[in-house]
Amino acid sequence: MVIEANTFKHIVAKPFAPNLGAEITGVDLSQTISEAEFSEIEAAFLAYQVLFFKDQKEIPPQVHIDLGKRFGPLHSHPAAPTMAAYPEIFEIHATRHSKVANGEFWHSDVSCDEEPPLGTMLQIHILPPCGGDTMFSNMYAAYDALSDAMKTFLDGLSATHASEHIYRGRYADRGQKDSDIAFPSASHPVVRTHPQTGRKALFVNRTFTTRIKELSEEESSAVLKMLFEHAESIQFQIRFRWSKNDVAFWDNRCCMHRAIWDYWPEERKGRRVTIKGDRPL
């Protein structure tokens, strides 16, 4: 059940939309937060799936890292370049010279890992004059909206999540060499159970998911096409418009996201830390 706005003592949580998300104010993430603030942020995170922290200052890199670590060990991206002197930080950066921008298609971060990330915490510091929004989609709601017959059919099915087709050469324009990288691939349940809330969520995405293992190639292609289109349905979505130094913190276990690259040749830049997750069940 969604927590109502303003029921916390140390932060203010305002629902972003009826289906997903909350805006959080009343806390300064550029400073070390108290245990009471952390506990309420964690509760809001589990309730709303994605949190948007407004009216923030720029978070120093080490403070950003330390905040992420309070939720668990940090995840290392298998292919992306990291920030100089801060290997835990993945710098998001798109310019007029970029060949691609991060997260252009619907996905759950690095779902190709054996233990995909729990969550991702991103702060944007440089924004285009307009555009550069990020969309999120509620995978609890996507699962709940399936028919009982489809839920029964999907129960017990597993899918391959691969990455080489996405990551090979992706960061070459930023000087990242990947000839010696072992690109991860993993098998995960099509429907996963969130380890903290106990709720079921659809866990396939068109970026990484390539095949349902128990079906023929033709059957898998048809079912995945249906599931991708269903998961990306507008009724499960929200669209977030960034302001400078906003922070978004999303739960990769139960929502997908997509960054809109509609601002070329303008620049967009930020820093993110990603919290390590566990094997989907």
Buried (B, 14 or more C-beta within 10 A) or exposed (E): EBBEEEEBEBBBBBBBBEBBBBBBEBBEBBEEBEEEBBBBBEBBBBBBBBBBBBEBEBBEBEBBBBBBBEBBEBBBBBBBBBBEEBEBBBBBBBBEEBEBBBBEBBBBBBBBBEEBBBBBBBBBBBBBEEBBBBBBBBBBBBBBBBEEEBBEEBEEBBBBBBBBEBBBBBBEEBEBEBEEBEBBBBEBBBBBBBEEBEBBBBBBBBBBBBBBEEBEEEEBBEBBEEBBEBBBEEEBBBEBEBEEBBBBBBBBBBBBBBBBBEBBEBBBEBBBBBBBBEEBE
